[in-house]
Amino acid sequence: MAKYLFHGSYTVEGIRGVRKEGGTGRRQAVSALAQSVGGSLESFYFAFGGDDFYAVVDLPDNTRAAAIATAIAASGAVSPSTVVLLSPEDIDAAAKVDVTYRAPGT
């Protein structure tokens, strides 16, 4: 399975919901969301700063990650961002791929 980092900010309504259900309730909801598309929640944290939450999720593919991201955004309670995470082994494999590239202006 691939790993994805979902992070973002809650709207006023979203943070009201978090205050009502609590942090553990939100973590349970995100875990259920991941499970609903065949994935699992690895970690979930709240944070200070530009983003209110960070969740690392294992998912079968990009299609399911997009399904989650669009469902979250469509709720109107969250402004999410999604990052595909790569393991060190993924980078090792990428380094072995032959690539032809011409830099701009060369």
MOPAC internal coordinates of N, CA, C and O (Angstrom, degrees):
PM7 1SCF
backbone

  N    0.0000 0     0.00 0     0.00 0    0    0    0
  C    1.4527 1     0.00 0     0.00 0    1    0    0
  C    1.5158 1   110.05 1     0.00 0    2    1    0
  O    1.2310 1   121.31 1   -28.08 1    3    2    1
  N    1.2967 1   115.09 1   151.92 1    3    2    1
  C    1.4627 1   121.33 1   177.73 1    5    3    2
  C    1.5286 1   109.63 1   -90.86 1    6    5    3
  O    1.2310 1   121.29 1   -25.59 1    7    6    5
  N    1.3325 1   115.13 1   154.41 1    7    6    5
  C    1.4628 1   120.89 1   178.49 1    9    7    6
  C    1.5240 1   109.33 1  -106.90 1   10    9    7
  O    1.2310 1   121.67 1   -37.77 1   11   10    9
  N    1.3258 1   114.41 1   142.23 1   11   10    9
  C    1.4601 1   121.86 1   179.47 1   13   11   10
  C    1.5183 1   108.95 1  -133.46 1   14   13   11
  O    1.2310 1   121.55 1   -38.64 1   15   14   13
  N    1.3267 1   114.65 1   141.36 1   15   14   13
  C    1.4631 1   121.42 1   172.72 1   17   15   14
  C    1.5207 1   107.09 1  -103.98 1   18   17   15
  O    1.2310 1   120.87 1   -63.33 1   19   18   17
  N    1.3185 1   115.94 1   116.67 1   19   18   17
  C    1.4589 1   121.72 1   172.44 1   21   19   18
  C    1.5169 1   106.88 1  -102.51 1   22   21   19
  O    1.2310 1   120.52 1   -50.69 1   23   22   21
  N    1.3239 1   116.62 1   129.31 1   23   22   21
  C    1.4584 1   120.13 1   176.97 1   25   23   22
  C    1.5078 1   108.27 1  -144.46 1   26   25   23
  O    1.2310 1   121.12 1   -22.09 1   27   26   25
  N    1.3176 1   115.47 1   157.91 1   27   26   25
  C    1.4542 1   117.15 1  -179.66 1   29   27   26
  C    1.5078 1   113.16 1   171.69 1   30   29   27
  O    1.2310 1   122.07 1     9.89 1   31   30   29
  N    1.3114 1   113.64 1  -170.11 1   31   30   29
  C    1.4580 1   121.76 1  -176.29 1   33   31   30
  C    1.5182 1   109.63 1  -122.11 1   34   33   31
  O    1.2310 1   121.17 1   -34.22 1   35   34   33
  N    1.3171 1   115.37 1   145.78 1   35   34   33
  C    1.4514 1   121.36 1   175.56 1   37   35   34
  C    1.5212 1   109.85 1   -86.91 1   38   37   35
  O    1.2310 1   120.53 1   -34.20 1   39   38   37
  N    1.3191 1   116.60 1   145.80 1   39   38   37
  C    1.4572 1   121.25 1   169.49 1   41   39   38
  C    1.5238 1   107.19 1   -75.58 1   42   41   39
  O    1.2310 1   120.32 1    -3.40 1   43   42   41
  N    1.3069 1   116.99 1   176.60 1   43   42   41
  C    1.4639 1   120.31 1   177.28 1   45   43   42
  C    1.5259 1   110.02 1   -57.66 1   46   45   43
  O    1.2310 1   120.37 1   135.07 1   47   46   45
  N    1.3290 1   116.89 1   -44.93 1   47   46   45
  C    1.4713 1   120.17 1   178.78 1   49   47   46
  C    1.5315 1   111.01 1   -64.36 1   50   49   47
  O    1.2310 1   120.65 1   141.07 1   51   50   49
  N    1.3272 1   116.36 1   -38.93 1   51   50   49
  C    1.4559 1   120.30 1   179.14 1   53   51   50
  C    1.5156 1   112.43 1   -62.49 1   54   53   51
  O    1.2310 1   120.28 1   135.38 1   55   54   53
  N    1.3095 1   117.07 1   -44.62 1   55   54   53
  C    1.4666 1   119.44 1  -178.98 1   57   55   54
  C    1.5244 1   110.66 1   -70.42 1   58   57   55
  O    1.2310 1   120.18 1   149.70 1   59   58   57
  N    1.3300 1   117.27 1   -30.30 1   59   58   57
  C    1.4724 1   119.36 1   173.56 1   61   59   58
  C    1.5257 1   110.09 1   -62.35 1   62   61   59
  O    1.2310 1   120.93 1   139.84 1   63   62   61
  N    1.3162 1   115.84 1   -40.16 1   63   62   61
  C    1.4589 1   120.29 1   177.07 1   65   63   62
  C    1.5169 1   112.32 1   -63.97 1   66   65   63
  O    1.2310 1   120.38 1   139.30 1   67   66   65
  N    1.3217 1   116.87 1   -40.70 1   67   66   65
  C    1.4690 1   120.87 1   177.68 1   69   67   66
  C    1.5242 1   110.02 1   -62.88 1   70   69   67
  O    1.2310 1   120.69 1   135.94 1   71   70   69
  N    1.3250 1   116.29 1   -44.06 1   71   70   69
  C    1.4672 1   119.72 1   179.27 1   73   71   70
  C    1.5294 1   111.05 1   -62.72 1   74   73   71
  O    1.2310 1   120.53 1   144.50 1   75   74   73
  N    1.3200 1   116.60 1   -35.50 1   75   74   73
  C    1.4679 1   120.82 1  -179.00 1   77   75   74
  C    1.5239 1   111.86 1   -71.36 1   78   77   75
  O    1.2310 1   120.01 1   132.76 1   79   78   77
  N    1.3578 1   117.59 1   -47.24 1   79   78   77
  C    1.4606 1   120.80 1  -175.14 1   81   79   78
  C    1.5249 1   113.40 1   -91.95 1   82   81   79
  O    1.2310 1   120.19 1   164.61 1   83   82   81
  N    1.3254 1   117.24 1   -15.39 1   83   82   81
  C    1.4637 1   120.99 1  -179.85 1   85   83   82
  C    1.5165 1   112.50 1    85.69 1   86   85   83
  O    1.2310 1   121.63 1   -15.76 1   87   86   85
  N    1.3130 1   114.48 1   164.24 1   87   86   85
  C    1.4591 1   120.90 1  -178.74 1   89   87   86
  C    1.5161 1   113.05 1   -64.97 1   90   89   87
  O    1.2310 1   120.03 1   138.74 1   91   90   89
  N    1.3357 1   117.54 1   -41.26 1   91   90   89
  C    1.4617 1   119.60 1  -179.56 1   93   91   90
  C    1.5280 1   111.05 1   -68.64 1   94   93   91
  O    1.2310 1   120.41 1   148.20 1   95   94   93
  N    1.3198 1   116.83 1   -31.80 1   95   94   93
  C    1.4612 1   119.96 1   175.79 1   97   95   94
  C    1.5162 1   111.62 1   -64.61 1   98   97   95
  O    1.2310 1   120.58 1   140.89 1   99   98   97
  N    1.3326 1   116.50 1   -39.11 1   99   98   97
  C    1.4630 1   120.49 1   178.87 1  101   99   98
  C    1.5171 1   109.50 1   -67.91 1  102  101   99
  O    1.2310 1   119.99 1   138.01 1  103  102  101
  N    1.3431 1   117.62 1   -41.99 1  103  102  101
  C    1.4663 1   120.48 1   177.71 1  105  103  102
  C    1.5309 1   110.52 1   -60.04 1  106  105  103
  O    1.2310 1   120.10 1   138.06 1  107  106  105
  N    1.3187 1   117.41 1   -41.94 1  107  106  105
  C    1.4704 1   120.61 1   178.37 1  109  107  106
  C    1.5277 1   110.87 1   -63.22 1  110  109  107
  O    1.2310 1   120.36 1   140.70 1  111  110  109
  N    1.3375 1   116.91 1   -39.30 1  111  110  109
  C    1.4645 1   120.46 1   179.27 1  113  111  110
  C    1.5267 1   111.15 1   -64.78 1  114  113  111
  O    1.2310 1   120.21 1   139.28 1  115  114  113
  N    1.3333 1   117.20 1   -40.72 1  115  114  113
  C    1.4696 1   121.23 1   179.42 1  117  115  114
  C    1.5244 1   109.94 1   -68.66 1  118  117  115
  O    1.2310 1   119.99 1   142.01 1  119  118  117
  N    1.3182 1   117.62 1   -37.99 1  119  118  117
  C    1.4598 1   121.29 1   176.63 1  121  119  118
  C    1.5243 1   110.42 1   -62.41 1  122  121  119
  O    1.2310 1   120.39 1   135.12 1  123  122  121
  N    1.3370 1   116.87 1   -44.88 1  123  122  121
  C    1.4709 1   121.04 1   178.64 1  125  123  122
  C    1.5277 1   110.73 1   -63.58 1  126  125  123
  O    1.2310 1   120.25 1   142.39 1  127  126  125
  N    1.3377 1   117.13 1   -37.61 1  127  126  125
  C    1.4615 1   121.40 1   177.47 1  129  127  126
  C    1.5251 1   110.42 1   -60.52 1  130  129  127
  O    1.2310 1   120.49 1   131.74 1  131  130  129
  N    1.3263 1   116.67 1   -48.26 1  131  130  129
  C    1.4719 1   120.74 1   179.64 1  133  131  130
  C    1.5240 1   110.82 1   -61.71 1  134  133  131
  O    1.2310 1   120.29 1   136.01 1  135  134  133
  N    1.3263 1   117.05 1   -43.99 1  135  134  133
  C    1.4676 1   121.08 1  -179.78 1  137  135  134
  C    1.5212 1   111.88 1   -63.90 1  138  137  135
  O    1.2310 1   120.34 1   148.67 1  139  138  137
  N    1.3361 1   116.95 1   -31.33 1  139  138  137
  C    1.4618 1   120.41 1  -177.74 1  141  139  138
  C    1.5222 1   113.44 1   -65.22 1  142  141  139
  O    1.2310 1   120.31 1   160.94 1  143  142  141
  N    1.3405 1   117.02 1   -19.06 1  143  142  141
  C    1.4712 1   121.03 1   178.18 1  145  143  142
  C    1.5304 1   111.70 1  -115.09 1  146  145  143
  O    1.2310 1   120.75 1  -161.05 1  147  146  145
  N    1.3268 1   116.17 1    18.95 1  147  146  145
  C    1.4608 1   120.69 1   175.96 1  149  147  146
  C    1.5082 1   115.16 1    86.29 1  150  149  147
  O    1.2310 1   119.81 1  -162.39 1  151  150  149
  N    1.3319 1   117.96 1    17.61 1  151  150  149
  C    1.4619 1   121.66 1  -179.22 1  153  151  150
  C    1.5085 1   112.30 1  -114.70 1  154  153  151
  O    1.2310 1   121.64 1    13.09 1  155  154  153
  N    1.3274 1   114.46 1  -166.91 1  155  154  153
  C    1.4606 1   120.10 1   178.17 1  157  155  154
  C    1.5268 1   109.68 1  -150.66 1  158  157  155
  O    1.2310 1   121.39 1   -29.01 1  159  158  157
  N    1.3095 1   114.95 1   150.99 1  159  158  157
  C    1.4612 1   121.98 1   177.70 1  161  159  158
  C    1.5172 1   108.84 1   -86.84 1  162  161  159
  O    1.2310 1   120.57 1   -56.70 1  163  162  161
  N    1.3247 1   116.52 1   123.30 1  163  162  161
  C    1.4732 1   120.65 1   176.86 1  165  163  162
  C    1.5258 1   110.66 1   -86.70 1  166  165  163
  O    1.2310 1   120.51 1   134.15 1  167  166  165
  N    1.3344 1   116.63 1   -45.85 1  167  166  165
  C    1.4653 1   119.96 1  -179.61 1  169  167  166
  C    1.5206 1   109.63 1  -155.34 1  170  169  167
  O    1.2310 1   121.40 1   -26.24 1  171  170  169
  N    1.3289 1   114.92 1   153.76 1  171  170  169
  C    1.4640 1   121.38 1   178.13 1  173  171  170
  C    1.5156 1   107.99 1  -144.79 1  174  173  171
  O    1.2310 1   120.79 1   -53.47 1  175  174  173
  N    1.3305 1   116.09 1   126.53 1  175  174  173
  C    1.4628 1   121.47 1  -179.83 1  177  175  174
  C    1.5194 1   110.72 1  -135.75 1  178  177  175
  O    1.2310 1   121.01 1   -34.49 1  179  178  177
  N    1.3158 1   115.67 1   145.51 1  179  178  177
  C    1.4547 1   122.33 1   167.34 1  181  179  178
  C    1.5183 1   107.31 1   -92.88 1  182  181  179
  O    1.2310 1   119.82 1   -23.13 1  183  182  181
  N    1.3379 1   117.95 1   156.87 1  183  182  181
  C    1.4578 1   120.60 1  -176.16 1  185  183  182
  C    1.5209 1   110.49 1  -149.39 1  186  185  183
  O    1.2310 1   121.29 1   -22.03 1  187  186  185
  N    1.3236 1   115.15 1   157.97 1  187  186  185
  C    1.4536 1   122.16 1   169.30 1  189  187  186
  C    1.5254 1   107.26 1   -87.93 1  190  189  187
  O    1.2310 1   120.35 1   -20.60 1  191  190  189
  N    1.3103 1   116.94 1   159.40 1  191  190  189
  C    1.4631 1   120.28 1   175.13 1  193  191  190
  C    1.5070 1   112.17 1   108.86 1  194  193  191
  O    1.2310 1   121.07 1    27.23 1  195  194  193
  N    1.3227 1   115.56 1  -152.77 1  195  194  193
  C    1.4529 1   121.15 1  -175.20 1  197  195  194
  C    1.5175 1   114.15 1   -66.68 1  198  197  195
  O    1.2310 1   119.96 1   147.59 1  199  198  197
  N    1.3146 1   117.68 1   -32.41 1  199  198  197
  C    1.4632 1   121.88 1   178.42 1  201  199  198
  C    1.5201 1   109.96 1  -111.27 1  202  201  199
  O    1.2310 1   121.17 1   -35.19 1  203  202  201
  N    1.3258 1   115.36 1   144.81 1  203  202  201
  C    1.4580 1   121.28 1  -179.48 1  205  203  202
  C    1.5207 1   113.27 1   -90.88 1  206  205  203
  O    1.2310 1   120.37 1   156.12 1  207  206  205
  N    1.3440 1   116.89 1   -23.88 1  207  206  205
  C    1.4611 1   119.52 1  -176.82 1  209  207  206
  C    1.5249 1   110.88 1  -147.42 1  210  209  207
  O    1.2310 1   121.58 1   -23.57 1  211  210  209
  N    1.3371 1   114.57 1   156.43 1  211  210  209
  C    1.4626 1   123.92 1   174.26 1  213  211  210
  C    1.5204 1   107.30 1  -137.55 1  214  213  211
  O    1.2310 1   120.26 1   -52.53 1  215  214  213
  N    1.3222 1   117.11 1   127.47 1  215  214  213
  C    1.4608 1   121.58 1   178.54 1  217  215  214
  C    1.5217 1   108.85 1  -132.41 1  218  217  215
  O    1.2310 1   120.63 1   -50.00 1  219  218  217
  N    1.3263 1   116.40 1   130.00 1  219  218  217
  C    1.4589 1   121.59 1   173.68 1  221  219  218
  C    1.5221 1   106.51 1  -103.77 1  222  221  219
  O    1.2310 1   121.31 1   -55.30 1  223  222  221
  N    1.3415 1   115.10 1   124.70 1  223  222  221
  C    1.4567 1   121.50 1  -173.26 1  225  223  222
  C    1.5263 1   109.58 1  -128.23 1  226  225  223
  O    1.2310 1   120.62 1   -43.92 1  227  226  225
  N    1.3231 1   116.43 1   136.08 1  227  226  225
  C    1.4668 1   122.39 1   172.11 1  229  227  226
  C    1.5246 1   107.33 1   -92.16 1  230  229  227
  O    1.2310 1   120.77 1   -55.50 1  231  230  229
  N    1.3315 1   116.14 1   124.50 1  231  230  229
  C    1.4692 1   121.38 1  -178.81 1  233  231  230
  C    1.5162 1   110.25 1  -134.66 1  234  233  231
  O    1.2310 1   120.76 1   -27.14 1  235  234  233
  N    1.3404 1   116.15 1   152.86 1  235  234  233
  C    1.4668 1   119.24 1  -178.57 1  237  235  234
  C    1.5214 1   114.58 1   -63.50 1  238  237  235
  O    1.2310 1   119.74 1   146.51 1  239  238  237
  N    1.3618 1   118.09 1   -33.49 1  239  238  237
  C    1.4603 1   118.32 1  -174.42 1  241  239  238
  C    1.5271 1   111.38 1  -167.20 1  242  241  239
  O    1.2310 1   121.28 1    -5.29 1  243  242  241
  N    1.3350 1   115.15 1   174.71 1  243  242  241
  C    1.4711 1   121.53 1  -179.64 1  245  243  242
  C    1.5283 1   112.40 1   -64.28 1  246  245  243
  O    1.2310 1   120.03 1   148.79 1  247  246  245
  N    1.3193 1   117.55 1   -31.21 1  247  246  245
  C    1.4609 1   120.61 1  -179.92 1  249  247  246
  C    1.5222 1   110.34 1   -61.52 1  250  249  247
  O    1.2310 1   120.71 1   135.65 1  251  250  249
  N    1.3104 1   116.24 1   -44.35 1  251  250  249
  C    1.4642 1   120.10 1   179.62 1  253  251  250
  C    1.5280 1   111.15 1   -70.57 1  254  253  251
  O    1.2310 1   120.30 1   145.62 1  255  254  253
  N    1.3247 1   117.02 1   -34.38 1  255  254  253
  C    1.4690 1   119.87 1   175.35 1  257  255  254
  C    1.5265 1   109.83 1   -63.42 1  258  257  255
  O    1.2310 1   120.40 1   137.97 1  259  258  257
  N    1.3271 1   116.85 1   -42.03 1  259  258  257
  C    1.4655 1   120.71 1   177.91 1  261  259  258
  C    1.5197 1   110.98 1   -65.25 1  262  261  259
  O    1.2310 1   120.26 1   141.80 1  263  262  261
  N    1.3203 1   117.11 1   -38.20 1  263  262  261
  C    1.4640 1   120.81 1   178.33 1  265  263  262
  C    1.5277 1   110.39 1   -61.19 1  266  265  263
  O    1.2310 1   120.77 1   136.35 1  267  266  265
  N    1.3275 1   116.13 1   -43.65 1  267  266  265
  C    1.4711 1   120.31 1   178.02 1  269  267  266
  C    1.5216 1   110.10 1   -64.89 1  270  269  267
  O    1.2310 1   120.20 1   131.16 1  271  270  269
  N    1.3267 1   117.23 1   -48.84 1  271  270  269
  C    1.4702 1   120.79 1  -176.75 1  273  271  270
  C    1.5165 1   111.56 1   -59.56 1  274  273  271
  O    1.2310 1   120.41 1   137.93 1  275  274  273
  N    1.3397 1   116.82 1   -42.07 1  275  274  273
  C    1.4616 1   118.92 1  -178.51 1  277  275  274
  C    1.5279 1   111.57 1   -72.51 1  278  277  275
  O    1.2310 1   120.11 1   145.28 1  279  278  277
  N    1.3304 1   117.39 1   -34.72 1  279  278  277
  C    1.4706 1   120.13 1   176.95 1  281  279  278
  C    1.5289 1   110.64 1   -64.52 1  282  281  279
  O    1.2310 1   120.89 1   137.83 1  283  282  281
  N    1.3327 1   115.91 1   -42.17 1  283  282  281
  C    1.4645 1   120.43 1   178.96 1  285  283  282
  C    1.5297 1   109.97 1   -63.41 1  286  285  283
  O    1.2310 1   120.57 1   130.94 1  287  286  285
  N    1.3193 1   116.52 1   -49.06 1  287  286  285
  C    1.4676 1   120.42 1  -178.09 1  289  287  286
  C    1.5300 1   111.45 1   -63.62 1  290  289  287
  O    1.2310 1   120.31 1   140.95 1  291  290  289
  N    1.3346 1   117.00 1   -39.05 1  291  290  289
  C    1.4663 1   121.23 1  -178.07 1  293  291  290
  C    1.5204 1   112.38 1   -66.88 1  294  293  291
  O    1.2310 1   120.31 1   159.46 1  295  294  293
  N    1.3339 1   117.00 1   -20.54 1  295  294  293
  C    1.4670 1   119.46 1   179.24 1  297  295  294
  C    1.5259 1   111.59 1   -65.44 1  298  297  295
  O    1.2310 1   120.83 1   154.13 1  299  298  297
  N    1.3338 1   116.02 1   -25.87 1  299  298  297
  C    1.4537 1   120.35 1  -177.34 1  301  299  298
  C    1.5184 1   114.06 1    77.79 1  302  301  299
  O    1.2310 1   119.92 1   176.85 1  303  302  301
  N    1.3309 1   117.75 1    -3.15 1  303  302  301
  C    1.4611 1   121.76 1  -177.86 1  305  303  302
  C    1.5219 1   112.65 1   -95.97 1  306  305  303
  O    1.2310 1   120.97 1   170.83 1  307  306  305
  N    1.3390 1   115.75 1    -9.17 1  307  306  305
  C    1.4612 1   120.61 1  -174.24 1  309  307  306
  C    1.5253 1   109.21 1  -142.88 1  310  309  307
  O    1.2310 1   120.84 1   -35.56 1  311  310  309
  N    1.3246 1   116.00 1   144.44 1  311  310  309
  C    1.4566 1   121.83 1   170.50 1  313  311  310
  C    1.5294 1   106.18 1  -111.16 1  314  313  311
  O    1.2310 1   119.92 1   -83.13 1  315  314  313
  N    1.3627 1   117.75 1    96.87 1  315  314  313
  C    1.4633 1   120.21 1  -172.54 1  317  315  314
  C    1.5278 1   114.12 1   -95.53 1  318  317  315
  O    1.2310 1   121.39 1   -19.63 1  319  318  317
  N    1.3208 1   114.95 1   160.37 1  319  318  317
  C    1.4649 1   123.84 1   168.41 1  321  319  318
  C    1.5179 1   106.96 1  -132.04 1  322  321  319
  O    1.2310 1   120.80 1   -29.99 1  323  322  321
  N    1.3229 1   116.07 1   150.01 1  323  322  321
  C    1.4631 1   121.15 1  -178.84 1  325  323  322
  C    1.5179 1   109.36 1  -126.05 1  326  325  323
  O    1.2310 1   120.64 1   -45.24 1  327  326  325
  N    1.3216 1   116.38 1   134.76 1  327  326  325
  C    1.4632 1   123.04 1   178.51 1  329  327  326
  C    1.5231 1   107.89 1  -126.03 1  330  329  327
  O    1.2310 1   120.41 1   -52.97 1  331  330  329
  N    1.3255 1   116.81 1   127.03 1  331  330  329
  C    1.4611 1   120.86 1   173.33 1  333  331  330
  C    1.5222 1   107.27 1   -77.97 1  334  333  331
  O    1.2310 1   120.43 1   -52.84 1  335  334  333
  N    1.3208 1   116.78 1   127.16 1  335  334  333
  C    1.4666 1   120.96 1  -179.72 1  337  335  334
  C    1.5247 1   110.02 1   -99.27 1  338  337  335
  O    1.2310 1   120.80 1   -41.20 1  339  338  337
  N    1.3285 1   116.07 1   138.80 1  339  338  337
  C    1.4638 1   122.35 1  -179.94 1  341  339  338
  C    1.5214 1   109.51 1  -116.33 1  342  341  339
  O    1.2310 1   121.13 1   -41.61 1  343  342  341
  N    1.3134 1   115.45 1   138.39 1  343  342  341
  C    1.4691 1   120.15 1   177.88 1  345  343  342
  C    1.5296 1   109.48 1   -81.03 1  346  345  343
  O    1.2310 1   120.04 1   -16.02 1  347  346  345
  N    1.3214 1   117.53 1   163.98 1  347  346  345
  C    1.4616 1   119.55 1   173.78 1  349  347  346
  C    1.5370 1   112.07 1   -57.70 1  350  349  347
  O    1.2310 1   120.56 1   146.07 1  351  350  349
  N    1.3322 1   116.53 1   -33.93 1  351  350  349
  C    1.4653 1   120.33 1   178.24 1  353  351  350
  C    1.5265 1   111.16 1   -67.57 1  354  353  351
  O    1.2310 1   120.35 1   144.72 1  355  354  353
  N    1.3366 1   116.93 1   -35.28 1  355  354  353
  C    1.4681 1   120.09 1   175.38 1  357  355  354
  C    1.5269 1   110.34 1   -60.80 1  358  357  355
  O    1.2310 1   120.43 1   138.66 1  359  358  357
  N    1.3178 1   116.79 1   -41.34 1  359  358  357
  C    1.4698 1   121.21 1   179.74 1  361  359  358
  C    1.5247 1   110.33 1   -68.70 1  362  361  359
  O    1.2310 1   120.24 1   141.64 1  363  362  361
  N    1.3432 1   117.15 1   -38.36 1  363  362  361
  C    1.4690 1   120.16 1   175.54 1  365  363  362
  C    1.5273 1   109.95 1   -57.67 1  366  365  363
  O    1.2310 1   120.24 1   134.09 1  367  366  365
  N    1.3278 1   117.14 1   -45.91 1  367  366  365
  C    1.4638 1   121.40 1  -179.78 1  369  367  366
  C    1.5282 1   110.65 1   -65.50 1  370  369  367
  O    1.2310 1   120.09 1   139.21 1  371  370  369
  N    1.3177 1   117.44 1   -40.79 1  371  370  369
  C    1.4689 1   121.02 1   179.61 1  373  371  370
  C    1.5211 1   111.22 1   -63.49 1  374  373  371
  O    1.2310 1   120.40 1   143.66 1  375  374  373
  N    1.3237 1   116.83 1   -36.34 1  375  374  373
  C    1.4588 1   120.90 1  -178.54 1  377  375  374
  C    1.5311 1   111.53 1   -65.86 1  378  377  375
  O    1.2310 1   120.29 1   159.44 1  379  378  377
  N    1.3177 1   117.06 1   -20.56 1  379  378  377
  C    1.4696 1   121.17 1  -179.14 1  381  379  378
  C    1.5288 1   112.85 1   -90.68 1  382  381  379
  O    1.2310 1   120.00 1   176.20 1  383  382  381
  N    1.3228 1   117.61 1    -3.80 1  383  382  381
  C    1.4580 1   121.19 1  -179.97 1  385  383  382
  C    1.5233 1   109.09 1   -84.06 1  386  385  383
  O    1.2310 1   120.93 1   -50.84 1  387  386  385
  N    1.3182 1   115.82 1   129.16 1  387  386  385
  C    1.4717 1   121.59 1   177.64 1  389  387  386
  C    1.5316 1   109.18 1   -74.17 1  390  389  387
  O    1.2310 1   120.29 1   -54.73 1  391  390  389
  N    1.3071 1   117.04 1   125.27 1  391  390  389
  C    1.4648 1   121.94 1  -177.92 1  393  391  390
  C    1.5222 1   109.15 1  -127.67 1  394  393  391
  O    1.2310 1   120.72 1   -42.84 1  395  394  393
  N    1.3351 1   116.22 1   137.16 1  395  394  393
  C    1.4579 1   121.60 1   173.10 1  397  395  394
  C    1.5118 1   107.58 1  -104.76 1  398  397  395
  O    1.2310 1   120.59 1   -58.32 1  399  398  397
  N    1.3197 1   116.48 1   121.68 1  399  398  397
  C    1.4577 1   121.24 1  -176.24 1  401  399  398
  C    1.5096 1   110.29 1  -142.73 1  402  401  399
  O    1.2310 1   120.59 1   -42.38 1  403  402  401
  N    1.3393 1   116.47 1   137.62 1  403  402  401
  C    1.4551 1   121.94 1   174.75 1  405  403  402
  C    1.5255 1   106.54 1  -116.88 1  406  405  403
  O    1.2310 1   120.48 1   -58.19 1  407  406  405
  N    1.3313 1   116.68 1   121.81 1  407  406  405
  C    1.4568 1   121.09 1   179.47 1  409  407  406
  C    1.5223 1   110.14 1   -67.49 1  410  409  407
  O    1.2310 1   119.77 1   -29.80 1  411  410  409
  N    1.3229 1   118.04 1   150.20 1  411  410  409
  C    1.4695 1   120.64 1   178.47 1  413  411  410
  C    1.5265 1   111.13 1   -55.44 1  414  413  411
  O    1.2310 1   120.96 1   -44.16 1  415  414  413
  N    1.3283 1   115.77 1   135.84 1  415  414  413
  C    1.4430 1   120.93 1   176.18 1  417  415  414
  C    1.5200 1   115.61 1    79.73 1  418  417  415
  O    1.2310 1   120.25 1  -175.72 1  419  418  417
  N    1.3282 1   117.12 1     4.28 1  419  418  417
  C    1.4810 1   118.63 1  -179.81 1  421  419  418
  C    1.5064 1   111.14 1  -107.50 1  422  421  419
  O    1.2310 1   120.10 1   180.00 1  423  422  421

